[in-house]
Amino acid sequence: MDHFRPKPANSTPFTPLTFIDRCATVYGDCPSIIYNDTVFTWNETRNRCLQLASSITNLGIKKQQVVSVIAPNIPAMYELYFAIPFAGAVINSINTRLDARTVSVILAHSESKLVFVDYQSVSLVLEAVSKLPVNVEKPMLVLINDDGPSMNSMDGFRCSYESMVENGDPKFNWIRPESEWDPITLNYTSGTTSSPKGVVHSHRGMFAIAMDSLIEWSVPKQPVYLWTLPMFHANGWSYTWGMAAVGGTNVCLRKFDASVINNMINKHGVTHMCGAPVVLNMLSNAPDVKPLKKPVHIMTAGAPPPAAVLARAEALEFVVSHGYGLTETGGLVVTCAWKRKWNRLPGSEQARLKSRQGVRTVGFTEMDVVDPESGHSVTRDGLTLGEVVLRGGCVMLGYFKDQEGTNKCMRDNGWFYTGDVAVMHSDGYLEIKDRSKDVIISGGENLSSVEVESILYTHQAVNEAAVVARADKYWGETPCAFVSLKPEMVGKVTEKELAEYCKGKLPGFMVPKTVVFKDELPKTSTGKIQKFVLREMAKKMGPSIKSKM
């Protein structure tokens, strides 16, 4: 058997881009996208993506160059997940909640050549471009103005999105990857360190996670999928491509709240949706909330969901599934696979079990919790803490321009070290207990306490600052800042003033929602601030009330 080797007929590169070709053949006349009064079919969506790809290449974009997009969950955002890689380029979707400084850092680091900009983010992107270093080439800008007001001026923009669709070639022969290991996406982490890391994923990896996510969640053919999860979050956890694999209907939303979600569910017969636990909390705490007419499947991830929130959501006929993944895995690679025998348990116990992250997905290779020093598996007792390690086909290629960071987490022993702290239960189910580097997860957004602290330290009155998570009934967690003031400034600055100071320098979700003044912050014998003491203080405060971010 040794003479058998791969041949061209059996080694065509895997890529999720092929999903849409098959989809147009099978489901061509079926709805692909619904947005307000706009309805596209899969034939129309495929043609629009090809026309866009044609126009992108006509702008001079070369293979594996980075093309960015900053937009909410609108049709253009969905189309660009096919159109940009159709042109051979690498898609970089940027979080719309970031500030201009961070967007500028991402554009410079990624060397983005072209940016598609939603009309609501025009001022943000123009400011970000103005902040680029003088030695960095400014990217071309394209305006997405599908449902916005007419623009009096196109200053700074090369053309409009719809003009690129209209002028493109629907028979464009899209550029297939030479290797399935070629990059398809560049996603920046949302701030687990003082600066975001650029995560590079391959065509092969995104094919694997898209297929795996559909199988694990038992997504049927032609679901109706409501986009409550931002597509810029790890490529919508891969369902951007996944919905094309099953001929789903993508119900797009520019923005949403509980009433909008419920209206869309009833109007369009929504069957599936995803979101952070904050979405579950929003829906279960809405005024005059009523049980759904038909069950809706919802996958939640981004932070461990409180058992009480899960119980309230399921009482409304949401069928909740829970999973765990990272930007570095491109989607969920651990899910709380449900056992039939658990259906006989009381509701509170079911919710407790479902709040665990679970076991590896069927298409992933291996997951474990290990002692970070020895590398040995921890005792499966639900008590012994260790670091979550993973390996499988959808783990990232590495961090862009950061070989040191890549080597640190992707070690020679074949594991990807996540930095997340967890326990393993006796039944083999994983449960996250904490996060390294004091990451705070607010509304599904990872934010770095170090970055918030660095801004607080720039205030003239601040002597010491430490930021930890405080429970929040709406967002899950929000930043809580403990601050000691310089002696001469005591009594001269208020909590509100410090929060306002941060607002001008940080994205809204990173601004401390609680500021606590202390004479001195607790420290170890070597002078390090004891954050575990501060976390206990924040815990004793109880959950903060609902706040805008």
N, C-alpha and C positions, 0 to 999 in steps of 0.2 A: 504493500500500500504506500510505500515511501515515495513512489514516483508521482503521486498526485499533488498538484500544486494549483493555486488560484489561477483562473483564466479570466479574460475580459468578460465572458458571459456570466460569471458568478461573483464578480468583484466590483460591480458598479457602486460608486460611493453612496452611502446612506445620506439622505438629506430630507428634512421635513418639507422642503419646497415642492417635492413631488406630490404631496397630498392634494394640492389645489388642482392639479391637472386631472387627477382621477375624479375629484369632487365635481369638477365642471362636466365631466362625462356622465356621471351617475346622477348628480343632483342639479344639473345645469339650470333648470327652470324653477328651482326651489329658492326661497329667500335665504340670502347669506347674511345681510346686514339690515337691521331696522334702526332708524334714528329719526326721531320726531316724525315728519311726514315722508321721509326718504326710505325707500325700500329697494335694495339691490338683489339681483339673483346671483347665483354662483358663477354663471357665465359672464355676467356683467362685472363682477368683482375680479375674476381672473383677467379679463380684458383690460380693466382699469390698471391692475397691477403691472401687466406687461407694458402698457403705454407709459406708465410712470417710469418703469425700469429703462425703457428706451430713451426717455427724456433725460434721465439721470446720466446715462452714458454720453448723451449728446452734450452735456455740460462739462464733459472732460473727466468725469470720475473714473478712476482706474481700479482694477481688481485689488481687493483687500484694503482699499482706502476706507476711512471711517466716515460714515454719514450719520449725523445726529438728528433726532427729532424730539421736540418738547411740546407735548400736546396731551389733553385729557383723553378719555375713552370715546373718541369720535371715529367715524368711518375712515378718515385719512390715517389715523394712528394704526388701525387694523391693517389697512392696505399696505402700509409701509413695511410691515413685518415680512411681506413677500417681495414687494417691489425693490427695496434696497438690496437684499441678497440676490434677487433676480439679476441685478446689474453687476453682480460679482463683488459688491461692496460689503462692508461690515456695519450692521445697524447698532447704533448707540442711542438708546432711549433714555432721556434725562428726566429725573423727578421734577415735576412742575412746582413742588413745594420748596425747592432750594432757593437760596438767595443768589444775587448776581455774582458775588465773589466766588462762590462754590461752582456755579455754572461756568464761569470764566476759567477756573482751574481745570475743570473737566475738558472743556473745549481745547485748552492749550495742551494738556497731557495726552489727549487722544489724537491730537493733530487732525481734528475734524475738518473735512474739506467743504462740507455742505450741511446746512442746518434747516430743517423744516420747522417752522415756528407757527404755532396757533396764535390767532389774533389777540387772545387774552394774555399771551406771554411776550408780546412784542417789546414792551419797555424793558422787561427783565433781560431779554436776550441782547437787545441793543446796548444796555448798560454792561452786560457781561463781555460783549465783544470789545467795548471801549476800554475795558480793564485788561485786555490781553497784552502781554509783553510786546515791546516794539519789534522783537526778533521773531515773533510768531505770526505766520501768515493768517490773515483773517478769512474765515470761511464764507462762502456764498450763502445767502439767506433766501429762503422761499417762504412765502406767506400762505398759511392755511386760513382761509376766511369763508368757510362754507356757510355758516349761519350767523356770521358777525355783521356789524354795521359796515357800510361801504367806507373804504379807506380813501381819505382825501389825497394821501401821498404814499408812494411806494418807495420813498427814500430809504436806501440801505438794503432794499430787497431786489433780487435778480429778476424774479417773476412770481406769479401766483401758482398755487398748487393745481387748481383746476386747469390752468393754461397748459401745464405740463401733461396733464391727463389728455386734454384735447389734442395736443400736438404730437403725442407719442404714437408709436407704431403698435397696433394690437397683435401683429404677427411677429413681434420681436422674439428672437430665439434666445431665451434667457440663458445666462452664463452658468453652466453647471460646474460644481467644484471639481478640480482635478483630483483632489484627495478628500475623503470624508473627514480628515483631520484639519482641513482648511477652516479658518475662523469664520463664524457667521454672526456672532454678537460680541459686543463689548459692553458689559454692564458694570456700573460703578456701585460699590457698596455704599450704604447710606450712613456711613460715619462711625464704624466701630473703633476707629482710631482717629487721630487728629486730622487725617486727610483721607478721602475715599480711595479705595483700591479699584483698579480696572480689571474686572474678571473677564477673561476671554474663553468663549465656548466654541466648540467645533460643530460642524454639520452633523457629524455622527452622534455627538452627545445630545444635541437637541432633538434629533430623530428618536433616540432612545428614551429620553425623558418624556417626550410628547406621547409616545405609544404607551409607555409604562403608566403615565398618569391617567390615561383613558381606561386602561385595563384595571388598575387598582381601584378606581372610583366606580367601576362598572358603568361607564357612560355609554348609553345606547346610541344607535344610529339616529340622526336628526333630532338631537335635543334642542331645546330653546334655552340659550345661555345668556344670562343677564350679567353685563360687565360692571359689577360692583368692585371688583379688584382692579386697581390701576394696572394698565398694560406695562407701565414702566417698572413695575415690581417683578424682577426676574422674568421678563417677557410674559407677564401675566401667568407665571408659573407654567408656561409652555402651552397654555390653552389657546393662545393666539394661533398657533399652527394646528393644535389638536382639534379644534372645531372644524377645520377643513377636512381632517381625516375621516370624520363621521358625518359630514354634511350638515353641521349644526346651524342654527340661526343665531347670529350675534346681535343681541339687543344692546345698543350702545347708549351710554349716558355721559353727558358732559359733567354733571354734578348730581348728587343725590342726597336724599335724606329718607327717613323711614316711610313717609307718605308717598314719595316718588317710587321707592322700591315696591311697596305694596300695590301701587297703581299699575306699575309695569308688569308685576307678576299676574295680576288679574286680567290686564288688557291683552297680554301676549301669550298667556299660558306658559310662563317660565317654568322650566323643569330643574335647572341647575344654576348655581352661582357660587362664587368664592369670596372670601374676605377675611380680614383679621377679626379677632374676637370683638373688637370695637363695633363691628357691623352687627354681630349677634346682639350685643348689648343695646345698640340703637334700636333694633327691631323689637326686641322684647320689652323695652321700656317706653315705647311710643305711646302717646295718649290714645285712649280708646282702642287699644290694640285688640284685634280679634284673631282667632285661629284661621289659618288658610283654608280655602275651599278644597284645595288639593295639595298633597305634600310637595315640598320643594327640597331638593337635595342641596345642601350647602357644605362646602369644604372650607374649614377654617385652619389657619396657620399664622405664623408671624410672631406669636407669643403664646405661652401656655394658657388656654382658656379656663377661667374659673368654673368649677363644677356647677355653681349656682346659675351662671349665665347659660351654660349648656342645657341645664334642666328647664329654664324658662323658655329658651328657644324651641326646644323639642315639644314643649306643651302647646306651642302654636302651630304644630305640624311641620316644622322644619326638620328634615332628616339630616342631622349633623354628623359629618365625618371630620376627623382631626388628623393633621399630619405635621411633619417637620422637614424642613429643608433649608438651604441657604442660597444666596446668590451664587456661591461657588458650586452648587450642584444643579443649578438651573431649574429647580422645582422640588417637589416633595419626594423624598427618598425613604421616609419612614412614615407609616400611618398606623393608626390604632385599629388594626384589623379586628372586626367584631366577631365574637363567638356566640353562637345561638344560645348556649346555656346561660349567658349573661342576661338574656331577655326575661328570665324568671326572677331576677334580682329586683329589689326596690328601686324606684327611680333615682333616689339620691346616690345609691351605690353604682348604678349604671353610669351616672354623670361623672362620678369619681374615676371610674375605670376609663371612661372616654376622654378624660382630661389628660391621660398619659399619652406620650408621643407614639409609642407602639413598637412595631417591628419593621424590618426592611421591606420595601415594596418588592413585588414579584420579579421585576426586571433589574433590580439592583443586586450587587454582588455580595456585600457583607457590611455589617455594622457591629460596633462593639463599644464598650465603655472600659477604658484602661487607666491604669495608674500612669500618670504622665512621666514619672521618673523611670520606672522599670519597663513600661510598655506591656505589662501583663494585665489580663482581664481582671476586673474587680470582682469581688464576691457578689453573686446574684442574690442579694438579701434586701434590696430596696432601701438600703441605708448607706452603703459604702460609696463614697463619691469618687468619680473619675472623669476623664475627658472623653467626649464622644469622638470616635474615629470612624471613617467611612471609606469604602472603595467601590467603584462601579463605573460603568461606561459613560455616565453623564457628569462625572467630576470634571471641573474646569481644566483647560490646558495650562493655565497659570495666570499670574498677575501681569498685566501689561507693563513693561519697562521696570519690573521689580523682581529680578531673579532671586534676590535675597529673601524677600517675602514669600515667594513661591517655594523655595527650598525649605523654609522654616515650617510650612504647614504640609507640604507634600514630601514626605521623608522617604529615605531609601528603603525602609521596611515595607513600602507598598501601601501605606495608609495616608489618608488626608486627615489631618488633625484640625478639628473644628474650633477648638477653644471654648466650647460649651461644656459646662459641668453637669453631670447627670448621675443617676443611679440605674442599675439594672435589677428588675424584679425577678423573683424566682421563676416566673412563667416566661421569661425572655423578653418582656416588654420594657422599653426604655422610658424613663421619665426625667425630663430636664429639671434641674434644681436651681441653677444659677448660670450666669454668663461671665466669661472671663472679661477682664478689662472694664468691668463695671458698665457694660452696655445697658442702656435703658431702651425699652421697646414701647413706644407711644403710638397708639393707633396703627400698629403694624410697621412703624418706621423705627429703624435702629438708629440711635443717636449716641454720640460719644460724650461721656461725662467730662473727659479731659478737654474736649473742644469748648464746652460750655464754661468750664473752669478758667480756661485761658482767656476768654472774653471778660469774665468777672474780674480777673486779676488786672485787667487794663484800667479798671475804674480807680480813680485817685483815692477813694476812701477805703478800698478793700485791702485788708492785711492778709487774710487767708480765705480760701474758698474751696469747698468740696461739694460735689453734686452727686446725689444718689436718686434712686427711683422712689416715688411715693405712689401708692395705689390710687387709682382714679376710677370712679364708677362708670365713666364714659370712655376714656381713652385707654384704660388698662393700667398704664403707668404714665406719670408726668415727671419732669425734672424738679427735684427739690434741692435748693441750694442752702448750704450751711455756711455762714459768712462771719468772720471776725473783722472788725473795723480797726483802722489805725486809731490810736488813742485820741488824737486831736480831732477825729472825725466822728467819734461816738455821739449819737444823738443828732447828727447833722444830715443823715441820709435815711430814707425810708425804704421799705420793701418794694413799694410801687416804683420808686425812682430807679432802683437797681434793675427791676424787670423791664422798665421802659428803656433803660440804657442798652440792655441786651437786644431789644427788639430791632434796633437799627443795625445790628451786627450779626444776627443769626436768623435762620429760618424760623417761622413762628412756632413750629412744633418743638424747637430746641430751647426756647425761652423758658426759664424757670417759672413754674406756676406757683411755687411756694418759696419764700425766702425766710430763713430763720437766722436771726442774729445771735451769736454766742460770744462770750468774752474771750474764749480760746477753744480751738477745736481739739478733740482728743487725739493723742499721738502715741506712737510706740516709743520705746527707749531710744531708738535711732532717729526719732524725729519725723517718722512717716505718719500721716493722718490715718486714723483708724476708721476706715469707711464702714466696717461691719457694725461699729458702735452707732454711727450716724444712720445706717439703715434701720437699726432697731428703733431709734428715735422717730424716724419717719413712719415706721410701722405702727407705733403707738399713737401717732396722730390720727390714724384711720384714713379711709379713702377721702380724697379731696372731692369737692362738688364738681358737677359738669362745668367745663370751661371751654371757650373757643380757643383755637390754636392757629 
